[in-house]
Amino acid sequence: MRSSLWLSTLLIAGLGGTSLFAQGGDECTTATVISGQGPHAFDQTAATAGLDTSVCGTINFDVWFAWTATQSADHIFTTCGGASHDTKIAVYDSCGGAEIACNDDACGLQSSLTFAATAGTTYYLRVGTYGTVPGSTGTFEVIPDLPIVNPNNGHAYKIYDGYTDWLSAKAAAEASMYAGNAGHLVTITDQAELDWLLNNLNVSRPWIGLYQDVNDPNFSEPGGGWKWVTGEAFSFSNWAVGEPNNTSGSGGAEDYAEMFASGEWNDAELNHLQTNSYLVEWDGGQVGTSFCDPANNNSTGVPTHLSASNSAAAPSGLHLEATNGPTNQFGYFLVGTASSDPGIVVSQGRLCLSVSGGNVFGRYNVPGALNSVGLFDASGVLQNAVGTSTVGSGYDVPLTVPVTGSPQIMTGQTWHFQLWHREAAGASNFSNGVSVTF
């Protein structure tokens, strides 16, 4: 059997590895083909002084790269930390096509932008300089900008920066997809959820999914008729002192809620100019019952978390996601006919699928990669490296179960799932388990 070091190297090369030999083509039509997150090297010293412009103005001494997305998600294209000169970058949907995004200065004189990528689509990345700054060398990265999963409720969250009005933020949130599920402006239903958000996200001043329904029978100013966009009961609130007060400097009714960096809430008018972002939540259509939860802490100091959600794209209708894992470590999913809690100790974790009393469990095999599905990325999300997930991360559960007899998942059956993954120095660990009735 080949070593785990060999497997890690193989998967890093295919999923998130470096491309330090890539330097960039002088024209889009000769773009250097790259893959993964990088860092990817660029060399502008021999680039011609092309002065064609972008939305961000002239991009000089540019070199080009062709990069194909492996998952549908927002991605950060950045030279921050990889260059020492004044860079300017842009991304296009084709050579001569539409410019999707561009940036000049995001971190000092270096550049960073975020764009929405679709799995299987090739994007053309342009790395140049500002004004008459001569070309130089450096590196850039293309990093998935994924939501963070709260292990306490299985929901995912992400802040989108930039000014917009509340209704536009609501529409954008509901149009956003993660793990096959539509999002919504965040609904904060208890202090524990609020505390987790403040501890794990860089909260500035986002819109939240709270609004005042002027048609509600209980509507009154300033405190009556407040509702969550999902219809959840409005039983928890964290208004700032003196709020809500329906006192708007611009004269508009304050029927929409924003959150301060402190976690306190304020009622604001629709076009409140001080609100600088919006916070999206994906409930994920979470299904199943968790067991052995929380799992033993992994090498990052927290338990690896497994969640299950309904997915029309998965053959069985079930999608699995693994989060909070150790960066660049690989793993695979297990399935069994029974669960066992607290399970048995194996290496650093606990195996919680039972083989007693005739019960069995198996693993979803991926030929040629020691059964590994993929690697945890820098955000702790297991990225799928073998095409067994339509959303790029996690795993779409097939109908055939990899146990003796190769049975098919049938309606009414209950199956039990867990994730095994490698830790540093050859150790291994497990996530919590999830039992799902189909």
N, C-alpha and C positions, 0 to 999 in steps of 0.2 A: 504493500500500500504506500502511495506517495505521502509525503509529509504534509502536515497542516500548513507549514510555511509555504510549500509549493502551491497549495490550494489558495491560500490567501493572496499570493503573488498573482496567480492566474486570474482570480476574481477582481483584484484591484486593477489589473490591466484592462479587463473588460468592462468594469463598472465605474470606478472612480479614480483610476490611476493617472500617473503623470505622463506627459508627452513633451519631455524636455528637448527632444530633437526637432519638434515642429518650430518653424520660424516665420511662416506666413508668405502668401503669394503677393506679388506686387499689384496684381489686378484681381478683381473678383472672379473672373473667369479662370484664373490660375490659383484659386484659393487652396491653401493647405488643408487636407482632410484631417480632422482630429475627432476624438471621442472622449467621453468621460469628463470629470470635473477639472482635471488638471492638478498642479499648475502646468500651463502650456507656455512654452517659450516663444517670444517674438523678437525679431531683429529688423529694425527699420533703417539701419545704417546704409543699406543699398537701395532703399525704396525711392522711387521717383517722386518729385514734388507735385503730386496730383492735388489740384486746388479745387476739385469739385466739392460742393457744399452739402450740408445736411441741415436739418431743422435747427441744430445747435450751432450752425455756422461752419466756416471752413475747417476741414479736417486735412491736415498736411502729412506728408511722409507716411502714408497709410499702408498697412499690410493686411491681408485677408485670410480668413479661415472658414472652412465649411464644417459645421457641427450639427449632428443629428440627435434630436432629443430621444431619450429612452423612456420618458414618462411624461404624462400630461400634467404640468405643474408650472408655477411661476419659477423663474430661474434668475439668479443674480450673475451678471457679467461684469467683472471687476478687475481693475489693475491695482487696487488698493493693496499696499504691502508688497506688490510685485514690481514696482517701477519707482525710479527716483526723479524722472523728468516729467514735464507737463504733458499728460496724455489726454486724448480725446477719443471716445469710442462710439460705435453705433452698431445696430443689428438690423438686418434686412431679411425679407421673406424670399428673395431670389436676387440674382445679379440683374441690376437694372430695375428691380422691383421696389415695392414700398418699404420705406424706412419704418421699422416698428418702434424703435426707441433710440435715443442718443443721450450722451452726457459729456460734460466738460470737467467740472471740478466737483467731486463728491467727498474727497478725503484729502484736503490740501489741494495739490495740483493734479492728483490722480483721479481716476474716473470710476464710476459704478452706476449701473442701471439695472432695472428689473423688467423682464418681459415674460409674457405668458407663452409657454412652449407646448406643442402638441406632440405626443409620442409618434415617432416615425417621420417627422418633418425635419428637413434640413434647413438650417438658418445660416446666414452669412455674417460673420463677425468681423468688424472693421476696427483696427487698432491704429490710431494715428497720433499726431501731436497738435498742439495749439499754436496757431499763428506761424511764426517763423522759427519756432523751436526745432532744432535739428532732430532727426530720428536717432533713436538709441535702442538699447536692448532691455528686456525685462520679461516678466511673466504675467499671465492673467488666469483667472479661474471662471468656470461656469458652474455655479453652485445651486442645487435645488433650494428654493425658498418655501419650505413646507410648513404647514401648521404644526403646532405642538399639541400632543395628546395629554390630557389630564387623566392620570391613571385612576383617579378616584371615581370618575363617572364615565370614562371612555370617550368623552367628547373632545373634539379638536378645536383649536383657536388660533387666530392669526390677526395681526393688526395691519391694515392697509393705510399707509401714510398719504397725505395730500388732502387739500380742502375739497369738500363737496357738501351739498345740502343733504338734509336727513333723508328725504324721499329717494334721492339718487343713490345714497349710501345703502338704503334698504334694497333697492333694485339690484345694485351691484352684488350685495351679499347673497341675495337669493339666486343670482345667476352663477355664482362661484361653485365649483365642484371640487370635492376631495374624497378619494376612495369611493367614487361612484355615488356620492351623496351631495345634495344641494345644501348650501349654507343659509344662514340668516343672521341678522344683527344679534349680537350676544344677548342672552337673557340670563340674568344673575339671580339665582333663586335662594341662595343662602350665603352665610358669611364664609364658609369653607371654600366655596367656589370663587368668591371675590378675593380671598386671601391668596389662593393659588394663582389667579390671574396676575395679581400685583407682584408675586414672587417670581413669576416665570416669563412675563412679557414686559416689554419696555413701554409702559402706558404713559402717554403724554396727555392728550385731550380728545379722546375718540367719541363718536356717536355710539350709543348703545340701543338695543331694541325695545325701548320704552317710549310710549307716546300717550297723549291724552285724547281720548275718544270723545269728541264734543257731542256725539249722538247717544252716548251711554246715558241711561236713566239716572245714574249716580254722578253725572258730570257736574262739576262746579269748580270755579277758580278759587284758589290755585291747585287744590289737592285732590279733586274728585275726577274719576274716570280714567285714571292712568292704567295702561294695559301693556302686557308684553306682546310682541309681534307674533309669537307662536300660540297665543291663547292660554299659556300657562297662568296659574293663579298668581296674582300680584300680592304675595304674602310677605315678601322681604323687600326692604328698601334701605337705602343708605344716602339719603339726601344730605347735602351740606347744610350747615346752620343757616336758617332763614329761607331755605329752598323747600319746595318750589314756591315761587312768589309771583310768577306771571308779570315780571317787570322787565321789559325789553328796552334797551337803549335805542333800537331802531323802530320801535313802535309796533312790531309784529307780535301776535300772540305766541306765548312760549309753550308750545304743545309737544315738544320733543326733548329727549333727555340726552345729555352728554355726561362723560365721566372725567373728573380731574385726575391728575397723577396720584393724588392721595387715595383714590378709590371712591371719593364722595361724588354725588350726582348733582346736576344742575339742570333746571328746565330752561330751554332756549328756543328762539324762533327758528323757523325752517332754514333760513340762510345765515345762520350764526357764523360770523367770520372768524371767531376765535377757535372754533372746533377744527382740528387739523388732521383728523384721521377717522377711521371707523373700525370697529372690532367685530369680526365674524366668528361665528360658532357653527360647527358641523356636529349635529347630534349623531349622525352616522347610521341611523336606523339600527342601532346596536341591538343585537339579539343574543339570546343564550343566558346561561347562569354561570357565573364565575366560581371556580374552586381553587384551592391552594393559593388564595389571594389575600395578602400580597405574597409573591414569590420571594425567595432569598434575594438579598441585594446582589447585583452584579458588580463588576470592577469599577463602575462609575459611581457606586454608592447608593443606587436606587434599584428597585426591582424592574426587570424587563416585563413589559405589559403586553398581553395578547387580548385583542378584541375581535368580535365577529359582527358582520353587518350583512343585511340583505343586498344582493347584487344580481340584477337581471343579466349581467354579462358573464357571470360565473356559471359553468355547466350545472352545478348543483343548486345555484341560487344563493350561495354563501361565499363571502369574501373574508379573509383573515388579514389582520394588520398587526405587526409587532413593532413596538416603540420603546423608547428609553433604553435601548441596547448600547453596547460598547462599540465605538467607531471602528470600522474596518474588520470587525469579526463576523464570521459567516454562521449561517444556521439553516435548519430545515424544520418543517412542520410534521407533527405526529398526530395520529388519529387512533382512537381505541373504542372498544365496546363498553368500557366501564371506567369510572374514575376512582381515585383513592386519595383521601385527604387526611393526614398531611403528606402522604406519599412516602417514598423511600429516598434517602440521601444518595445522590450520585454526584461525585466531584463537588462542585461548589453549590449545587442546586438540589431540587427535589423532583424526581420523576413521579407524576401524579396520575398516570394512566395505569390501570390495574391489569395484571395477568392471572390473578387468582380465580379459582372456580370456573376455569374454562374460558375466561375473557382473554382477548388478544389486543395487541396494538401494532401499528405499522407506521412507516414513514413514507412520505411522498418522494419517490425516487426521481432524481434528475441525472440521467446517465452522463458520465464523464466528469462529474464535479463532486464526487463523494456524497451525492444526494443533497448538496447545498443548493438553496434557492437563491441566495444573494448575500449582500453585505449590509451591515448597518452603516448609514451615512453619518456625517458630522452632527446631524440633529438627532441621532439615535433611532432613525426610522429604517426598517429593513427594506432596502431597495431590491427589487426583483431583477436578477441578472440573466434569467433564462426564458423570458417571454411567457411565464405562466400567470401573469397578472395584467389585465387590461388597463389598470391605472398606474402601472409602473412600480408600485410598492406592494408589499404583502403578497398574497396568494389567492387565486381564484380556485376554490375547492372543486375538483372534478367529481363526476358521479361514481366512478369506480373507486372503491376503498382498497388500499394496498395491504390487505391482510389475506390469509389463506382462503382460497376460493374466489377472490376478487369480486366480492358482492357489490351490488349497486345500492346507492343511497335511495331509500324509498320514503314516501310521505308517511309521517307518523313515527318514524324511527328517531331515536336519540343517539347522537354520536358525540364523542368527547375529543377535544383538541388541545394541544400544547405545543410550544416551540422549544426546541433544543438549540443552543448556540455555543460557539467556542468562546472562551475567555483567553486572556493573555497567558503566556507560558504553558500552553497546552491544557489548561484547565477548561471546564465546560460548565454550563449553567442551564436553567430552564426558566421559562416564563410561568405565570399563572396558567390555569387551564380554563377552558370554556366548554360547557355542555350545551348542545343545540338540538332542539327537536325540529325536524323538517316537516 
